[in-house]
Amino acid sequence: MPYVRPAGHEGPHEDAIWQTWVELPAELVYAVAVTCVAAKIRRAFADTEADR
């Protein structure tokens, strides 16, 4: 469920279903994205089904 905090709202925010949203560090988001893409590329070029 995407969520955008209102401008000027700082810190964690609790939504209507009591789920807490926080800003993740950009470095963490980038590292996870690179890891996911690398895994997808590795699976796409795997020689055998077991490597996938």
Distance bins in CASP14 RR format, pairs under 12 A and 6 or more apart:
PFRMAT RR
TARGET T0000
AUTHOR 0000-0000-0000
RMODE 2
METHOD distances of the structure
MODEL  1
1 15 0 0 0 0 1 0 0 0 0 0 0
1 16 0 0 0 0 0 1 0 0 0 0 0
1 17 0 0 0 0 1 0 0 0 0 0 0
1 19 1 0 0 1 0 0 0 0 0 0 0
1 21 0 0 0 0 1 0 0 0 0 0 0
2 15 0 0 0 0 0 1 0 0 0 0 0
2 21 0 0 0 0 0 1 0 0 0 0 0
3 9 0 0 0 0 0 1 0 0 0 0 0
3 12 0 0 0 0 0 1 0 0 0 0 0
3 13 1 0 0 1 0 0 0 0 0 0 0
3 14 0 0 0 0 0 1 0 0 0 0 0
3 15 1 0 0 1 0 0 0 0 0 0 0
3 16 0 0 0 0 0 1 0 0 0 0 0
3 17 0 0 0 0 0 1 0 0 0 0 0
3 19 0 0 0 0 1 0 0 0 0 0 0
3 20 0 0 0 0 0 1 0 0 0 0 0
3 21 1 0 1 0 0 0 0 0 0 0 0
3 22 0 0 0 0 0 1 0 0 0 0 0
3 23 0 0 0 0 0 1 0 0 0 0 0
4 13 0 0 0 0 0 1 0 0 0 0 0
4 15 0 0 0 0 0 1 0 0 0 0 0
4 21 0 0 0 0 1 0 0 0 0 0 0
4 23 0 0 0 0 0 1 0 0 0 0 0
5 11 0 0 0 0 1 0 0 0 0 0 0
5 12 0 0 0 0 1 0 0 0 0 0 0
5 13 1 0 1 0 0 0 0 0 0 0 0
5 14 0 0 0 0 0 1 0 0 0 0 0
5 15 0 0 0 0 1 0 0 0 0 0 0
5 20 0 0 0 0 0 1 0 0 0 0 0
5 21 1 0 0 1 0 0 0 0 0 0 0
5 22 0 0 0 0 1 0 0 0 0 0 0
5 23 0 0 0 0 1 0 0 0 0 0 0
6 13 0 0 0 0 1 0 0 0 0 0 0
6 21 0 0 0 0 0 1 0 0 0 0 0
9 15 0 0 0 0 0 1 0 0 0 0 0
9 21 0 0 0 0 0 1 0 0 0 0 0
9 22 0 0 0 0 0 1 0 0 0 0 0
9 23 0 0 0 0 0 1 0 0 0 0 0
10 22 0 0 0 0 0 1 0 0 0 0 0
10 23 0 0 0 0 1 0 0 0 0 0 0
11 20 0 0 0 0 1 0 0 0 0 0 0
11 21 0 0 0 0 1 0 0 0 0 0 0
11 22 1 0 0 1 0 0 0 0 0 0 0
11 23 1 0 0 1 0 0 0 0 0 0 0
12 18 0 0 0 0 0 1 0 0 0 0 0
12 19 0 0 0 0 0 1 0 0 0 0 0
12 20 1 0 1 0 0 0 0 0 0 0 0
12 21 1 0 0 1 0 0 0 0 0 0 0
12 22 1 0 1 0 0 0 0 0 0 0 0
12 23 0 0 0 0 1 0 0 0 0 0 0
12 24 0 0 0 0 0 1 0 0 0 0 0
13 19 0 0 0 0 1 0 0 0 0 0 0
13 20 1 0 0 1 0 0 0 0 0 0 0
13 21 1 0 1 0 0 0 0 0 0 0 0
13 22 1 0 0 1 0 0 0 0 0 0 0
13 23 0 0 0 0 1 0 0 0 0 0 0
14 20 1 0 1 0 0 0 0 0 0 0 0
14 21 1 0 0 1 0 0 0 0 0 0 0
14 22 0 0 0 0 0 1 0 0 0 0 0
15 21 1 0 0 1 0 0 0 0 0 0 0
15 22 0 0 0 0 0 1 0 0 0 0 0
22 28 0 0 0 0 0 1 0 0 0 0 0
23 29 0 0 0 0 1 0 0 0 0 0 0
24 30 0 0 0 0 0 1 0 0 0 0 0
24 31 0 0 0 0 0 1 0 0 0 0 0
24 32 0 0 0 0 1 0 0 0 0 0 0
24 33 0 0 0 0 0 1 0 0 0 0 0
25 31 0 0 0 0 1 0 0 0 0 0 0
25 32 0 0 0 0 0 1 0 0 0 0 0
26 32 0 0 0 0 0 1 0 0 0 0 0
26 33 0 0 0 0 0 1 0 0 0 0 0
27 33 0 0 0 0 0 1 0 0 0 0 0
27 34 0 0 0 0 0 1 0 0 0 0 0
28 34 0 0 0 0 0 1 0 0 0 0 0
28 35 0 0 0 0 0 1 0 0 0 0 0
29 35 0 0 0 0 0 1 0 0 0 0 0
29 36 0 0 0 0 0 1 0 0 0 0 0
30 36 0 0 0 0 0 1 0 0 0 0 0
30 37 0 0 0 0 0 1 0 0 0 0 0
31 37 0 0 0 0 0 1 0 0 0 0 0
31 38 0 0 0 0 0 1 0 0 0 0 0
32 38 0 0 0 0 0 1 0 0 0 0 0
32 39 0 0 0 0 0 1 0 0 0 0 0
33 39 0 0 0 0 0 1 0 0 0 0 0
33 40 0 0 0 0 0 1 0 0 0 0 0
34 40 0 0 0 0 0 1 0 0 0 0 0
34 41 0 0 0 0 0 1 0 0 0 0 0
35 41 0 0 0 0 0 1 0 0 0 0 0
35 42 0 0 0 0 0 1 0 0 0 0 0
36 42 0 0 0 0 0 1 0 0 0 0 0
36 43 0 0 0 0 0 1 0 0 0 0 0
37 43 0 0 0 0 0 1 0 0 0 0 0
37 44 0 0 0 0 0 1 0 0 0 0 0
38 44 0 0 0 0 0 1 0 0 0 0 0
38 45 0 0 0 0 0 1 0 0 0 0 0
39 45 0 0 0 0 0 1 0 0 0 0 0
39 46 0 0 0 0 0 1 0 0 0 0 0
39 51 0 0 0 0 0 1 0 0 0 0 0
39 52 0 0 0 0 0 1 0 0 0 0 0
40 46 0 0 0 0 0 1 0 0 0 0 0
40 52 0 0 0 0 0 1 0 0 0 0 0
41 52 0 0 0 0 0 1 0 0 0 0 0
42 51 1 0 0 1 0 0 0 0 0 0 0
42 52 0 0 0 0 1 0 0 0 0 0 0
43 49 0 0 0 0 0 1 0 0 0 0 0
43 50 0 0 0 0 0 1 0 0 0 0 0
43 51 1 0 0 1 0 0 0 0 0 0 0
43 52 1 0 1 0 0 0 0 0 0 0 0
44 51 0 0 0 0 0 1 0 0 0 0 0
44 52 0 0 0 0 1 0 0 0 0 0 0
45 51 0 0 0 0 1 0 0 0 0 0 0
45 52 0 0 0 0 1 0 0 0 0 0 0
46 52 1 0 1 0 0 0 0 0 0 0 0
END
